[in-house]
């Protein structure tokens, strides 16, 4: 049995991954989701948690929003923190710009989650072809679906998300990285 510990910036991505990950991970891989209260809490926690974790064979994935920062610089900084904690085999993934961009990448999933078929047809609009470039993706999603709430929405949308059609590049980089990590685990 292999295990991945996900160190997450916020509770909403925990809600999403709790529903989404069982659909992509093989049964031999278990996971634990550890949400934090923002990027500063996450960054303070990384060295402490990674050094203290004594379970053999555990791998770590750190997930943080870009939040307008330089993506490469954030990833490098987090990667250095992991290496300094003795976990240079950790995977660091940056969500461009925020989690809701992943949801805007699959408006059919949003439509299914909220029983709003008209939302799915919006995917063809140029605005949604590159959801990672949408600044204020959470506000945009709330505009499209006024009843969207971060935690419950993340769970609902996760039930419908389709890796094959999602237009978010950062979502695909996340999924591919996790699957590659799983492939390298004993």
Secondary structure, 3 states (H helix, E strand, C coil): CEEEEEEECCHHHHHHHHHHHHHCCCCCEEEEEEECCCHHHHHHHHHHHHHHCCCCCCEEEEEEECCCCCHHHHHHHHHHHHHHCCCCCCEEEEECCCHHHHHHCCHHHHHHHHCCHHHHHHHHCHHHCCHHHCCCHHHHHHHHCCCCCHHHHHHHHHCCCCCCCCCCHHHHHHHHHHHHHHHCCC
